[in-house]
Amino acid sequence: MRNLSIAILVCVIALFTSCHRHKDTMSVLYQQLDQSISDSARIMALQKSRISLLRRRWSKAKQPEQRYIFADSLYQVYASYINDSAVVWAIRCYNLSKNLEDSELSKRSTLNLVYQYAKSGYYTEAVTYFSQINPACLSPDMQARYYDVGSDLYGNFGYSTEDPTMKKYYWQISKNFRDSAYRLMPKHSMIYLRNRVQQLVNDNRGYEALSYSNRWMALTKPNTHEYAIMAYYRSEAYHKMGNVAKQKEWLARSAVADLNNAVMDQASLWMLADILYSEGQLDRAYRYMAYSWKCVSLFTTHKRAWDVTPILTVINESYQQKTRTANQRLTVLCIVVILLFIISVTLLVYVQHKRHQLGEARNTLDRINRQLLTTIEQLHRVNADLKESDRVKDKYIGNFFSLYSSCIEKLDNFRAKVRRKLKAGQREELLALTDPDNMYAEAHKEFMENFDNIFLSLYPTFVDDFNALLRPDCHIRPVGKERMNTTLRIFALIRLGITESARIAEILGYSPNSIYNYRTRAKNMSAGPRESFEERIRHPGNMNIEET
């Protein structure tokens, strides 16, 4: 009993210490936020100075290449500062790249223009320019950028439409583009980790998103725009995990980094204000929301205005109501306002609760549907394997009887030859006829020919399908009249389910060590992962048995 009491006391102390530590962290972050807002005029002045310097350099540049470099730098600065100016400089970069006749720069400028148009809500223009690009003509890095921009474009489509069917359609296209980008992005790059975290957050996989966020955070420098983006998605991961305290902390870190870099296209501050408002911290929520609206007004995009306006309206109305209530000091009016507030909060909580329940039910149904689809796919694969097994069995039984009949006929002919030689006293011819080396070589050759013919009648495209798994410079082709060579026969047996090297060696007349070396050389020539090479031989997607 005493030990139990001590354990409970330790837990309470630990919980209290953790809460106190978090409270101290938030106090520091609030101070930093307040200081950044107070310093906003100085930060904006520095940003304007940088822009002025770049514009002077651009106007003085004579060479088209230099003008493009400065125009691109101005676009990058404006991209998160003033959207309208960003669009202007993106267009200038696009026109300059056309004059330079540099295909790579032209594609890059086009993608930047598509991205900015999509962010601005100019979807018609964005799609028009996006359709000009053929991804097949792009370098791998530029292809990754193309699919990334495409994912962002159709994600914005999905975000902006109110039609559930079209929303689902656009988000599926966005996901397809993002999947294509994943295949081209280096797995340890910042852009890959950013997209991976974003996808996991959208899929409500907060714990996995946090794991990738840790790797992303290790690549970012503190107090940069990239750090702000990382911190925002990290807060979203904590939101999916239901950890509001950590969500607020990383929203605050993101907002501090954005404010210190004069980023006007930011969501962290108004989302933090929304949480603070829900917690009753109206004064701080109003202050943060007011500054956030100032940023939105300067950045000038419809999308951000749609995001902020409802929350700003609610917070502003609540703040003004509080001010009027304090000034009027009328008891009756205060009671009415309090009652209305309680009703509003109750309704809000009720709606949020029902929405949460609906979301959980939808997630459960989605999970069940995914499980069913997985099961169906497995059944299809099993059914296909069974059909293939039946076909192979029938084919081999037929060929077995044919070979058996042929062997009986050959034995009868051999017996007749031996009798003739014996009757004629042709001892030397008889010895030559029954020489074991000649008989084995002939029999082995005939066996290999029969094996090749029977197997290729079952799998007529096996040689081409096998080479498709190898690098282009490592393709294996039979020589002369051979239909298959030793390497092809080894993997033909593996295709039939015979995987032990000793068994393969016994069938083909080689040593197990030779069979092992053949298999190893083939794996080293694989175009894909060598570990799964033989698995792809055993279960190919395109090695179909010829219908009989």
C-alpha positions, 0 to 999 in steps of 0.5 A: 500500500505504501509503495502504491502511494509512492508510485502515485505521488511520483506520477503526479509530480512528473505530470506537474513538472511536464505541464510546468515545463510546457507552460514555460516553453509557451511563455517564451514563444509568446514573448518571441511572437510578441517581439516579432510583431513589434519588430514587424516594421523593421523586418518589413523595411529590411525586406523592402531593402533587399527587394530594392537592391535586387530591382536595381541590379535587374534594371542595370543588367544588360545580358539576358542571362543576368536579367533572368537571374535577378528576375528569378531572385525577385520571384523567389522573394515575392513568392511568400511576400506579395503574391501579385508581384510574385506573379508579375516576376514569374511571367517575366522569368517565363518570357526571359527564358523563352528569349534565352532559348534555354529549354530547362529554364523555360520549363522551370519558369513555366512550373513556377508560373503554374505554382503561383497561379494556382496559389492565387486561385487563377486555375484556368491560367495555371492549367493552361501553362501546365498543359504546355509541359511534356513530362517525358522531355524533362530531366529527372529533377525537373520531372519531380518538380513537375509532378510536385507542382501538379499535385499542388495544383489539383490539391488546390482544385479539391480544396476550392470546390464544394462538390464532394464528387469533384473534390474526391476526383481532384484529390485523387489526381493530386495523390497520383501526381504526388506518388509519381513525384515520390518515385523521382525524389531522393528519399533523403531529400528535404522536398521528399520528406516535406511531401511525405509528411504532408501526405501522412498528415492528410491521411491522419497518420500523425505518428508516422508523420512525426517520424518523418518530421524528425528527419526533415527537422534535422535538415532545416536551419532554425529561423528560416522559411523552410523551418517554418514550413516544417514546424507547421506540418509538425503541428499538424501531426500533433493535431492528428495525434490529439496533442493540443499542447504540442500543436500550439508549441509548433504553430508558435515556432512556425509563426516566429520563423515566418514573421522573422523572414517577412513571410506573408503567406503563412497559416500558423499564426491565425491557426494558433489564434483560433486555438487560443480563442477556443481556449478563452485567450481572447486578447492574445487571439485577437492580437495574433489574428489582427496581425495575420489579417494584415499579412493576408491583406499584403499577400493578396490571395483569395485562398488565404482570405477565405481561410482567415475571414471566418475565424477573424470575423468570429474572433473580432465579433467576440472581442468587440462584444467583450469591449462593449460589455466592459464599457456598458457595465450593465448586469442584465446585458452581461447575463444575456451575453453570457447565456448566448456565449454558453449556448454558442459554445455548447452548439459548437461543441455539439457540432464538433462532437458530431463531426468527430464521430462522423469522421471516426465512422468514415475512417472506420469504413475506409479502413474496412474497405481497404482491408476488403480490397486487399483480401480481394486482390489476394484472392485474385492472385491465388486464383490466378496461381491455381489456374496457372498450376492446372494449366502447367499440370495438364501440359506437362502430363500430355508431354510426359505421355508423349515422351514416354511413348517416344522412349519406348519406340527408341528402346525398341529400335535400339533393341532391334539394332543390337540384335542385328549387330549380334547376329552379324557378329559386328562386335566393334559396331556394337561396342560403339553403339553402346558407348556410355559417353555417346549415349549420355551426350545424345540423351542429355542433348535430347533432354535439353531440347525437349525441356526447352520445347516443352517449357517455351510452349508453356511460357512462349515469352519467357526469354523476353520477360526474363531479359526485361528484368535485366539491365539493357547491357546484360541481356541473355540470348541463346546462341545458334539453334539453341532455344535456351542456354544454361542460365535460362534453363536454371531460371526456367526451373525456378519459374516452375518452383524448383529452387534448390540448387542441388535439385537444379544441378541434378536435373541439368547435369551440373555441380551445385556450386556451378548452379549457385554461380550462375544464379549469383551472376544473374542477380548481379545483372538485375535492373531492380533490387537483386534481393527480389530478383528470383521472386519476380521470376517466380511470380511475374506479372506478364509471364502467361501460360499459352492457352492450349 
